[in-house]
């Protein structure tokens, strides 16, 4: 599924960048992917993906 249509960033790419720690904000995702946000429609979805990743990490650390 495409998250950022303007830059052809799909959910797999975004998740990989977030999981690697290379990106902690939507702007950082775009920088890490070598592009810039254009229309901005992807920003809420990227922010949600980042939040989900943080929540999953918090649960994993609490389980340890």
PQR file with spaces between the fields and no chain letter, atoms N, CA, C, O and H, PARSE charges and radii, in Angstrom:
ATOM       1  N    UNK     1       0.841   -1.170    0.000 -0.4000 1.5000
ATOM       2  CA   UNK     1       0.000    0.000    0.000 -0.0000 2.0000
ATOM       3  C    UNK     1       0.896    1.246    0.000  0.5500 1.7000
ATOM       4  O    UNK     1       1.869    1.327    0.749 -0.5500 1.4000
ATOM       5  N    UNK     2       0.553    2.193   -0.838 -0.4000 1.5000
ATOM       6  CA   UNK     2       1.307    3.444   -0.861 -0.0000 2.0000
ATOM       7  C    UNK     2       0.879    4.330    0.295  0.5500 1.7000
ATOM       8  O    UNK     2      -0.312    4.530    0.538 -0.5500 1.4000
ATOM       9  H    UNK     2      -0.238    2.127   -1.446  0.4000 1.0000
ATOM      10  N    UNK     3       1.862    4.853    0.998 -0.4000 1.5000
ATOM      11  CA   UNK     3       1.614    5.800    2.077 -0.0000 2.0000
ATOM      12  C    UNK     3       1.745    7.208    1.518  0.5500 1.7000
ATOM      13  O    UNK     3       0.921    8.077    1.803 -0.5500 1.4000
ATOM      14  H    UNK     3       2.829    4.690    0.801  0.4000 1.0000
ATOM      15  N    UNK     4       2.780    7.427    0.724 -0.4000 1.5000
ATOM      16  CA   UNK     4       3.034    8.730    0.095 -0.0000 2.0000
ATOM      17  C    UNK     4       2.996    8.521   -1.412  0.5500 1.7000
ATOM      18  O    UNK     4       3.951    8.026   -2.011 -0.5500 1.4000
ATOM      19  H    UNK     4       3.450    6.721    0.493  0.4000 1.0000
ATOM      20  N    UNK     5       1.891    8.903   -2.004 -0.4000 1.5000
ATOM      21  CA   UNK     5       1.735    8.716   -3.441 -0.0000 2.0000
ATOM      22  C    UNK     5       2.670    9.641   -4.216  0.5500 1.7000
ATOM      23  O    UNK     5       3.231    9.243   -5.237 -0.5500 1.4000
ATOM      24  H    UNK     5       1.116    9.306   -1.518  0.4000 1.0000
ATOM      25  N    UNK     6       2.839   10.870   -3.735 -0.4000 1.5000
ATOM      26  CA   UNK     6       3.680   11.849   -4.438 -0.0000 2.0000
ATOM      27  C    UNK     6       5.109   11.344   -4.632  0.5500 1.7000
ATOM      28  O    UNK     6       5.738   11.611   -5.656 -0.5500 1.4000
ATOM      29  H    UNK     6       2.383   11.193   -2.905  0.4000 1.0000
ATOM      30  N    UNK     7       5.616   10.608   -3.631 -0.4000 1.5000
ATOM      31  CA   UNK     7       6.996   10.122   -3.681 -0.0000 2.0000
ATOM      32  C    UNK     7       7.094    8.609   -3.820  0.5500 1.7000
ATOM      33  O    UNK     7       8.181    8.041   -3.713 -0.5500 1.4000
ATOM      34  H    UNK     7       5.106   10.391   -2.800  0.4000 1.0000
ATOM      35  N    UNK     8       5.968    7.964   -4.056 -0.4000 1.5000
ATOM      36  CA   UNK     8       5.912    6.509   -4.242 -0.0000 2.0000
ATOM      37  C    UNK     8       6.538    5.754   -3.066  0.5500 1.7000
ATOM      38  O    UNK     8       7.264    4.781   -3.267 -0.5500 1.4000
ATOM      39  H    UNK     8       5.086    8.427   -4.142  0.4000 1.0000
ATOM      40  N    UNK     9       6.253    6.206   -1.838 -0.4000 1.5000
ATOM      41  CA   UNK     9       6.727    5.498   -0.643 -0.0000 2.0000
ATOM      42  C    UNK     9       5.626    4.561   -0.177  0.5500 1.7000
ATOM      43  O    UNK     9       4.499    4.985    0.081 -0.5500 1.4000
ATOM      44  H    UNK     9       5.663    6.997   -1.676  0.4000 1.0000
ATOM      45  N    UNK    10       5.964    3.289   -0.073 -0.4000 1.5000
ATOM      46  CA   UNK    10       4.960    2.337    0.386 -0.0000 2.0000
ATOM      47  C    UNK    10       5.126    2.050    1.875  0.5500 1.7000
ATOM      48  O    UNK    10       6.100    2.478    2.495 -0.5500 1.4000
ATOM      49  H    UNK    10       6.879    2.945   -0.283  0.4000 1.0000
ATOM      50  N    UNK    11       4.174    1.329    2.435 -0.4000 1.5000
ATOM      51  CA   UNK    11       4.184    1.054    3.873 -0.0000 2.0000
ATOM      52  C    UNK    11       5.397    0.238    4.286  0.5500 1.7000
ATOM      53  O    UNK    11       5.905    0.404    5.395 -0.5500 1.4000
ATOM      54  H    UNK    11       3.383    0.981    1.932  0.4000 1.0000
ATOM      55  N    UNK    12       5.863   -0.632    3.419 -0.4000 1.5000
ATOM      56  CA   UNK    12       7.034   -1.452    3.745 -0.0000 2.0000
ATOM      57  C    UNK    12       8.273   -0.564    3.928  0.5500 1.7000
ATOM      58  O    UNK    12       9.025   -0.727    4.888 -0.5500 1.4000
ATOM      59  H    UNK    12       5.451   -0.767    2.518  0.4000 1.0000
ATOM      60  N    UNK    13       8.470    0.355    3.016 -0.4000 1.5000
ATOM      61  CA   UNK    13       9.614    1.266    3.101 -0.0000 2.0000
ATOM      62  C    UNK    13       9.529    2.119    4.357  0.5500 1.7000
ATOM      63  O    UNK    13      10.513    2.271    5.080 -0.5500 1.4000
ATOM      64  H    UNK    13       7.859    0.488    2.235  0.4000 1.0000
ATOM      65  N    UNK    14       8.360    2.668    4.611 -0.4000 1.5000
ATOM      66  CA   UNK    14       8.173    3.518    5.791 -0.0000 2.0000
ATOM      67  C    UNK    14       8.429    2.715    7.058  0.5500 1.7000
ATOM      68  O    UNK    14       9.134    3.181    7.953 -0.5500 1.4000
ATOM      69  H    UNK    14       7.560    2.545    4.024  0.4000 1.0000
ATOM      70  N    UNK    15       7.867    1.516    7.145 -0.4000 1.5000
ATOM      71  CA   UNK    15       8.072    0.682    8.333 -0.0000 2.0000
ATOM      72  C    UNK    15       9.540    0.322    8.521  0.5500 1.7000
ATOM      73  O    UNK    15      10.029    0.303    9.650 -0.5500 1.4000
ATOM      74  H    UNK    15       7.294    1.138    6.418  0.4000 1.0000
ATOM      75  N    UNK    16      10.249    0.036    7.437 -0.4000 1.5000
ATOM      76  CA   UNK    16      11.674   -0.288    7.539 -0.0000 2.0000
ATOM      77  C    UNK    16      12.472    0.906    8.060  0.5500 1.7000
ATOM      78  O    UNK    16      13.354    0.740    8.903 -0.5500 1.4000
ATOM      79  H    UNK    16       9.852    0.051    6.519  0.4000 1.0000
ATOM      80  N    UNK    17      12.169    2.101    7.566 -0.4000 1.5000
ATOM      81  CA   UNK    17      12.881    3.297    8.023 -0.0000 2.0000
ATOM      82  C    UNK    17      12.603    3.583    9.489  0.5500 1.7000
ATOM      83  O    UNK    17      13.506    3.960   10.237 -0.5500 1.4000
ATOM      84  H    UNK    17      11.452    2.236    6.881  0.4000 1.0000
ATOM      85  N    UNK    18      11.360    3.405    9.897 -0.4000 1.5000
ATOM      86  CA   UNK    18      10.992    3.644   11.295 -0.0000 2.0000
ATOM      87  C    UNK    18      11.635    2.587   12.190  0.5500 1.7000
ATOM      88  O    UNK    18      12.189    2.919   13.238 -0.5500 1.4000
ATOM      89  H    UNK    18      10.627    3.099    9.290  0.4000 1.0000
ATOM      90  N    UNK    19      11.567    1.332   11.791 -0.4000 1.5000
ATOM      91  CA   UNK    19      12.121    0.248   12.604 -0.0000 2.0000
ATOM      92  C    UNK    19      13.635    0.346   12.733  0.5500 1.7000
ATOM      93  O    UNK    19      14.198   -0.041   13.757 -0.5500 1.4000
ATOM      94  H    UNK    19      11.117    1.062   10.940  0.4000 1.0000
ATOM      95  N    UNK    20      14.294    0.859   11.706 -0.4000 1.5000
ATOM      96  CA   UNK    20      15.754    0.967   11.753 -0.0000 2.0000
ATOM      97  C    UNK    20      16.219    2.119   12.639  0.5500 1.7000
ATOM      98  O    UNK    20      17.400    2.221   12.970 -0.5500 1.4000
ATOM      99  H    UNK    20      13.837    1.174   10.874  0.4000 1.0000
ATOM     100  N    UNK    21      15.290    2.977   13.015 -0.4000 1.5000
ATOM     101  CA   UNK    21      15.642    4.136   13.824 -0.0000 2.0000
ATOM     102  C    UNK    21      16.110    5.311   12.985  0.5500 1.7000
ATOM     103  O    UNK    21      16.479    6.353   13.526 -0.5500 1.4000
ATOM     104  H    UNK    21      14.330    2.894   12.746  0.4000 1.0000
ATOM     105  N    UNK    22      16.097    5.153   11.675 -0.4000 1.5000
ATOM     106  CA   UNK    22      16.533    6.217   10.778 -0.0000 2.0000
ATOM     107  C    UNK    22      15.531    7.358   10.700  0.5500 1.7000
ATOM     108  O    UNK    22      15.871    8.455   10.257 -0.5500 1.4000
ATOM     109  H    UNK    22      15.797    4.306   11.236  0.4000 1.0000
ATOM     110  N    UNK    23      14.297    7.109   11.129 -0.4000 1.5000
ATOM     111  CA   UNK    23      13.262    8.126   11.006 -0.0000 2.0000
ATOM     112  C    UNK    23      12.320    8.095   12.203  0.5500 1.7000
ATOM     113  O    UNK    23      11.733    7.061   12.520 -0.5500 1.4000
ATOM     114  H    UNK    23      14.020    6.219   11.490  0.4000 1.0000
ATOM     115  N    UNK    24      12.187    9.224   12.852 -0.4000 1.5000
ATOM     116  CA   UNK    24      11.292    9.320   14.011 -0.0000 2.0000
ATOM     117  C    UNK    24      10.193   10.357   13.804  0.5500 1.7000
ATOM     118  O    UNK    24       9.358   10.564   14.684 -0.5500 1.4000
ATOM     119  H    UNK    24      12.664   10.064   12.595  0.4000 1.0000
ATOM     120  N    UNK    25      10.192   11.003   12.649 -0.4000 1.5000
ATOM     121  CA   UNK    25       9.153   11.960   12.280 -0.0000 2.0000
ATOM     122  C    UNK    25       8.843   11.773   10.797  0.5500 1.7000
ATOM     123  O    UNK    25       9.652   11.210   10.061 -0.5500 1.4000
ATOM     124  H    UNK    25      10.871   10.835   11.935  0.4000 1.0000
ATOM     125  N    UNK    26       7.674   12.242   10.356 -0.4000 1.5000
ATOM     126  CA   UNK    26       7.395   12.153    8.919 -0.0000 2.0000
ATOM     127  C    UNK    26       8.446   12.863    8.067  0.5500 1.7000
ATOM     128  O    UNK    26       8.809   12.368    7.000 -0.5500 1.4000
ATOM     129  H    UNK    26       7.016   12.699   10.955  0.4000 1.0000
ATOM     130  N    UNK    27       8.934   14.005    8.518 -0.4000 1.5000
ATOM     131  CA   UNK    27       9.978   14.713    7.760 -0.0000 2.0000
ATOM     132  C    UNK    27      11.246   13.873    7.672  0.5500 1.7000
ATOM     133  O    UNK    27      11.912   13.847    6.637 -0.5500 1.4000
ATOM     134  H    UNK    27       8.640   14.407    9.384  0.4000 1.0000
ATOM     135  N    UNK    28      11.574   13.190    8.759 -0.4000 1.5000
ATOM     136  CA   UNK    28      12.763   12.339    8.764 -0.0000 2.0000
ATOM     137  C    UNK    28      12.592   11.139    7.839  0.5500 1.7000
ATOM     138  O    UNK    28      13.560   10.672    7.238 -0.5500 1.4000
ATOM     139  H    UNK    28      11.033   13.210    9.599  0.4000 1.0000
ATOM     140  N    UNK    29      11.381   10.646    7.725 -0.4000 1.5000
ATOM     141  CA   UNK    29      11.107    9.542    6.788 -0.0000 2.0000
ATOM     142  C    UNK    29      11.402   10.010    5.373  0.5500 1.7000
ATOM     143  O    UNK    29      12.082    9.322    4.611 -0.5500 1.4000
ATOM     144  H    UNK    29      10.595   11.024    8.213  0.4000 1.0000
ATOM     145  N    UNK    30      10.889   11.177    5.027 -0.4000 1.5000
ATOM     146  CA   UNK    30      11.141   11.699    3.688 -0.0000 2.0000
ATOM     147  C    UNK    30      12.629   11.926    3.445  0.5500 1.7000
ATOM     148  O    UNK    30      13.140   11.574    2.382 -0.5500 1.4000
ATOM     149  H    UNK    30      10.337   11.735    5.645  0.4000 1.0000
ATOM     150  N    UNK    31      13.330   12.509    4.413 -0.4000 1.5000
ATOM     151  CA   UNK    31      14.772   12.736    4.250 -0.0000 2.0000
ATOM     152  C    UNK    31      15.514   11.415    4.052  0.5500 1.7000
ATOM     153  O    UNK    31      16.361   11.291    3.167 -0.5500 1.4000
ATOM     154  H    UNK    31      12.915   12.795    5.276  0.4000 1.0000
ATOM     155  N    UNK    32      15.180   10.429    4.892 -0.4000 1.5000
ATOM     156  CA   UNK    32      15.854    9.132    4.802 -0.0000 2.0000
ATOM     157  C    UNK    32      15.571    8.441    3.468  0.5500 1.7000
ATOM     158  O    UNK    32      16.392    7.670    2.972 -0.5500 1.4000
ATOM     159  H    UNK    32      14.491   10.530    5.610  0.4000 1.0000
ATOM     160  N    UNK    33      14.412    8.723    2.899 -0.4000 1.5000
ATOM     161  CA   UNK    33      14.054    8.130    1.607 -0.0000 2.0000
ATOM     162  C    UNK    33      14.571    8.962    0.443  0.5500 1.7000
ATOM     163  O    UNK    33      14.414    8.583   -0.718 -0.5500 1.4000
ATOM     164  H    UNK    33      13.745    9.350    3.302  0.4000 1.0000
ATOM     165  N    UNK    34      15.190   10.105    0.757 -0.4000 1.5000
ATOM     166  CA   UNK    34      15.761   10.937   -0.295 -0.0000 2.0000
ATOM     167  C    UNK    34      14.746   11.776   -1.045  0.5500 1.7000
ATOM     168  O    UNK    34      14.923   12.064   -2.228 -0.5500 1.4000
ATOM     169  H    UNK    34      15.318   10.413    1.700  0.4000 1.0000
ATOM     170  N    UNK    35      13.686   12.167   -0.363 -0.4000 1.5000
ATOM     171  CA   UNK    35      12.664   12.978   -1.022 -0.0000 2.0000
ATOM     172  C    UNK    35      12.125   14.019   -0.038  0.5500 1.7000
ATOM     173  O    UNK    35      12.572   14.096    1.107 -0.5500 1.4000
ATOM     174  H    UNK    35      13.542   11.933    0.598  0.4000 1.0000
ATOM     175  N    UNK    36      11.168   14.810   -0.495 -0.4000 1.5000
ATOM     176  CA   UNK    36      10.552   15.838    0.340 -0.0000 2.0000
ATOM     177  C    UNK    36       9.042   15.673    0.304  0.5500 1.7000
ATOM     178  O    UNK    36       8.490   15.247   -0.711 -0.5500 1.4000
ATOM     179  H    UNK    36      10.805   14.748   -1.424  0.4000 1.0000
ATOM     180  N    UNK    37       8.356   16.012    1.416 -0.4000 1.5000
ATOM     181  CA   UNK    37       6.891   15.963    1.374 -0.0000 2.0000
ATOM     182  C    UNK    37       6.368   16.980    0.360  0.5500 1.7000
ATOM     183  O    UNK    37       6.932   18.062    0.191 -0.5500 1.4000
ATOM     184  H    UNK    37       8.804   16.358    2.240  0.4000 1.0000
ATOM     185  N    UNK    38       5.292   16.611   -0.300 -0.4000 1.5000
ATOM     186  CA   UNK    38       4.745   17.513   -1.313 -0.0000 2.0000
ATOM     187  C    UNK    38       3.328   17.952   -0.934  0.5500 1.7000
ATOM     188  O    UNK    38       3.136   19.100   -0.532 -0.5500 1.4000
ATOM     189  H    UNK    38       4.834   15.732   -0.163  0.4000 1.0000
ATOM     190  N    UNK    39       2.362   17.097   -1.050 -0.4000 1.5000
ATOM     191  CA   UNK    39       0.983   17.523   -0.771 -0.0000 2.0000
ATOM     192  C    UNK    39       0.642   17.455    0.711  0.5500 1.7000
ATOM     193  O    UNK    39      -0.245   18.176    1.169 -0.5500 1.4000
ATOM     194  H    UNK    39       2.517   16.165   -1.377  0.4000 1.0000
ATOM     195  N    UNK    40       1.329   16.603    1.473 -0.4000 1.5000
ATOM     196  CA   UNK    40       1.112   16.503    2.914 -0.0000 2.0000
ATOM     197  C    UNK    40       0.055   15.511    3.350  0.5500 1.7000
ATOM     198  O    UNK    40      -0.148   15.327    4.551 -0.5500 1.4000
ATOM     199  H    UNK    40       2.050   16.018    1.101  0.4000 1.0000
ATOM     200  N    UNK    41      -0.614   14.877    2.432 -0.4000 1.5000
ATOM     201  CA   UNK    41      -1.665   13.920    2.806 -0.0000 2.0000
ATOM     202  C    UNK    41      -1.128   12.687    3.526  0.5500 1.7000
ATOM     203  O    UNK    41      -1.867   12.014    4.245 -0.5500 1.4000
ATOM     204  H    UNK    41      -0.449   15.027    1.457  0.4000 1.0000
ATOM     205  N    UNK    42       0.146   12.393    3.336 -0.4000 1.5000
ATOM     206  CA   UNK    42       0.744   11.211    3.947 -0.0000 2.0000
ATOM     207  C    UNK    42       1.187   11.452    5.392  0.5500 1.7000
ATOM     208  O    UNK    42       1.394   10.494    6.137 -0.5500 1.4000
ATOM     209  H    UNK    42       0.747   12.940    2.752  0.4000 1.0000
ATOM     210  N    UNK    43       1.333   12.704    5.795 -0.4000 1.5000
ATOM     211  CA   UNK    43       1.904   13.013    7.100 -0.0000 2.0000
ATOM     212  C    UNK    43       1.135   12.400    8.266  0.5500 1.7000
ATOM     213  O    UNK    43       1.767   11.844    9.164 -0.5500 1.4000
ATOM     214  H    UNK    43       1.165   13.482    5.190  0.4000 1.0000
ATOM     215  N    UNK    44      -0.203   12.472    8.300 -0.4000 1.5000
ATOM     216  CA   UNK    44      -0.918   11.819    9.417 -0.0000 2.0000
ATOM     217  C    UNK    44      -0.719   10.301    9.445  0.5500 1.7000
ATOM     218  O    UNK    44      -0.584    9.715   10.519 -0.5500 1.4000
ATOM     219  H    UNK    44      -0.716   12.924    7.571  0.4000 1.0000
ATOM     220  N    UNK    45      -0.700    9.665    8.273 -0.4000 1.5000
ATOM     221  CA   UNK    45      -0.494    8.214    8.226 -0.0000 2.0000
ATOM     222  C    UNK    45       0.901    7.843    8.707  0.5500 1.7000
ATOM     223  O    UNK    45       1.073    6.862    9.431 -0.5500 1.4000
ATOM     224  H    UNK    45      -0.810   10.141    7.400  0.4000 1.0000
ATOM     225  N    UNK    46       1.899    8.629    8.302 -0.4000 1.5000
ATOM     226  CA   UNK    46       3.263    8.357    8.757 -0.0000 2.0000
ATOM     227  C    UNK    46       3.385    8.566   10.263  0.5500 1.7000
ATOM     228  O    UNK    46       4.039    7.783   10.952 -0.5500 1.4000
ATOM     229  H    UNK    46       1.760    9.425    7.714  0.4000 1.0000
ATOM     230  N    UNK    47       2.762    9.609   10.767 -0.4000 1.5000
ATOM     231  CA   UNK    47       2.795    9.863   12.211 -0.0000 2.0000
ATOM     232  C    UNK    47       2.142    8.720   12.971  0.5500 1.7000
ATOM     233  O    UNK    47       2.615    8.331   14.039 -0.5500 1.4000
ATOM     234  H    UNK    47       2.230   10.246   10.208  0.4000 1.0000
ATOM     235  N    UNK    48       1.061    8.181   12.427 -0.4000 1.5000
ATOM     236  CA   UNK    48       0.391    7.039   13.064 -0.0000 2.0000
ATOM     237  C    UNK    48       1.281    5.799   13.040  0.5500 1.7000
ATOM     238  O    UNK    48       1.332    5.058   14.022 -0.5500 1.4000
ATOM     239  H    UNK    48       0.677    8.497   11.560  0.4000 1.0000
ATOM     240  N    UNK    49       1.971    5.567   11.947 -0.4000 1.5000
ATOM     241  CA   UNK    49       2.871    4.414   11.848 -0.0000 2.0000
ATOM     242  C    UNK    49       4.015    4.539   12.849  0.5500 1.7000
ATOM     243  O    UNK    49       4.424    3.546   13.452 -0.5500 1.4000
ATOM     244  H    UNK    49       1.929    6.168   11.149  0.4000 1.0000
ATOM     245  N    UNK    50       4.530    5.744   13.027 -0.4000 1.5000
ATOM     246  CA   UNK    50       5.599    5.979   14.006 -0.0000 2.0000
ATOM     247  C    UNK    50       5.075    5.708   15.410  0.5500 1.7000
ATOM     248  O    UNK    50       5.747    5.055   16.208 -0.5500 1.4000
ATOM     249  H    UNK    50       4.199    6.550   12.536  0.4000 1.0000
ATOM     250  N    UNK    51       3.881    6.204   15.716 -0.4000 1.5000
ATOM     251  CA   UNK    51       3.286    5.999   17.043 -0.0000 2.0000
ATOM     252  C    UNK    51       3.051    4.516   17.310  0.5500 1.7000
ATOM     253  O    UNK    51       3.302    4.042   18.418 -0.5500 1.4000
ATOM     254  H    UNK    51       3.335    6.735   15.068  0.4000 1.0000
ATOM     255  N    UNK    52       2.577    3.787   16.321 -0.4000 1.5000
ATOM     256  CA   UNK    52       2.355    2.345   16.482 -0.0000 2.0000
ATOM     257  C    UNK    52       3.668    1.625   16.759  0.5500 1.7000
ATOM     258  O    UNK    52       3.722    0.712   17.583 -0.5500 1.4000
ATOM     259  H    UNK    52       2.373    4.171   15.420  0.4000 1.0000
ATOM     260  N    UNK    53       4.712    2.034   16.074 -0.4000 1.5000
ATOM     261  CA   UNK    53       6.028    1.425   16.291 -0.0000 2.0000
ATOM     262  C    UNK    53       6.512    1.699   17.714  0.5500 1.7000
ATOM     263  O    UNK    53       7.024    0.800   18.381 -0.5500 1.4000
ATOM     264  H    UNK    53       4.669    2.775   15.405  0.4000 1.0000
ATOM     265  N    UNK    54       6.352    2.936   18.177 -0.4000 1.5000
ATOM     266  CA   UNK    54       6.760    3.288   19.546 -0.0000 2.0000
ATOM     267  C    UNK    54       5.969    2.488   20.570  0.5500 1.7000
ATOM     268  O    UNK    54       6.531    2.017   21.559 -0.5500 1.4000
ATOM     269  H    UNK    54       5.936    3.666   17.635  0.4000 1.0000
ATOM     270  N    UNK    55       4.672    2.331   20.340 -0.4000 1.5000
ATOM     271  CA   UNK    55       3.836    1.574   21.264 -0.0000 2.0000
ATOM     272  C    UNK    55       4.266    0.110   21.301  0.5500 1.7000
ATOM     273  O    UNK    55       4.365   -0.484   22.374 -0.5500 1.4000
ATOM     274  H    UNK    55       4.216    2.713   19.536  0.4000 1.0000
ATOM     275  N    UNK    56       4.520   -0.467   20.133 -0.4000 1.5000
ATOM     276  CA   UNK    56       4.955   -1.859   20.072 -0.0000 2.0000
ATOM     277  C    UNK    56       6.289   -2.037   20.795  0.5500 1.7000
ATOM     278  O    UNK    56       6.482   -3.027   21.501 -0.5500 1.4000
ATOM     279  H    UNK    56       4.439    0.016   19.261  0.4000 1.0000
ATOM     280  N    UNK    57       7.204   -1.091   20.626 -0.4000 1.5000
ATOM     281  CA   UNK    57       8.491   -1.168   21.311 -0.0000 2.0000
ATOM     282  C    UNK    57       8.327   -1.046   22.817  0.5500 1.7000
ATOM     283  O    UNK    57       9.007   -1.735   23.577 -0.5500 1.4000
ATOM     284  H    UNK    57       7.046   -0.287   20.052  0.4000 1.0000
ATOM     285  N    UNK    58       7.425   -0.170   23.252 -0.4000 1.5000
ATOM     286  CA   UNK    58       7.195    0.008   24.689 -0.0000 2.0000
ATOM     287  C    UNK    58       6.657   -1.280   25.303  0.5500 1.7000
ATOM     288  O    UNK    58       7.072   -1.663   26.397 -0.5500 1.4000
ATOM     289  H    UNK    58       6.872    0.390   22.635  0.4000 1.0000
ATOM     290  N    UNK    59       5.734   -1.954   24.609 -0.4000 1.5000
ATOM     291  CA   UNK    59       5.194   -3.216   25.112 -0.0000 2.0000
ATOM     292  C    UNK    59       6.270   -4.293   25.147  0.5500 1.7000
ATOM     293  O    UNK    59       6.333   -5.087   26.086 -0.5500 1.4000
ATOM     294  H    UNK    59       5.397   -1.643   23.721  0.4000 1.0000
ATOM     295  N    UNK    60       7.120   -4.316   24.116 -0.4000 1.5000
ATOM     296  CA   UNK    60       8.188   -5.314   24.064 -0.0000 2.0000
ATOM     297  C    UNK    60       9.187   -5.097   25.191  0.5500 1.7000
ATOM     298  O    UNK    60       9.661   -6.062   25.789 -0.5500 1.4000
ATOM     299  H    UNK    60       7.069   -3.670   23.354  0.4000 1.0000
ATOM     300  N    UNK    61       9.514   -3.841   25.489 -0.4000 1.5000
ATOM     301  CA   UNK    61      10.448   -3.560   26.574 -0.0000 2.0000
ATOM     302  C    UNK    61       9.827   -3.855   27.928  0.5500 1.7000
ATOM     303  O    UNK    61      10.526   -4.285   28.845 -0.5500 1.4000
ATOM     304  H    UNK    61       9.129   -3.057   25.002  0.4000 1.0000
ATOM     305  N    UNK    62       8.538   -3.634   28.070 -0.4000 1.5000
ATOM     306  CA   UNK    62       7.860   -3.912   29.332 -0.0000 2.0000
ATOM     307  C    UNK    62       7.780   -5.415   29.569  0.5500 1.7000
ATOM     308  O    UNK    62       7.765   -5.860   30.717 -0.5500 1.4000
ATOM     309  H    UNK    62       7.970   -3.284   27.325  0.4000 1.0000
ATOM     310  N    UNK    63       7.729   -6.194   28.507 -0.4000 1.5000
ATOM     311  CA   UNK    63       7.643   -7.641   28.638 -0.0000 2.0000
ATOM     312  C    UNK    63       8.978   -8.258   29.049  0.5500 1.7000
ATOM     313  O    UNK    63       9.015   -9.365   29.587 -0.5500 1.4000
ATOM     314  H    UNK    63       7.741   -5.833   27.575  0.4000 1.0000
ATOM     315  N    UNK    64      10.076   -7.539   28.795 -0.4000 1.5000
ATOM     316  CA   UNK    64      11.405   -8.070   29.132 -0.0000 2.0000
ATOM     317  C    UNK    64      11.660   -8.061   30.588  0.5500 1.7000
ATOM     318  O    UNK    64      12.731   -8.475   31.030 -0.5500 1.4000
ATOM     319  H    UNK    64      10.046   -6.640   28.357  0.4000 1.0000
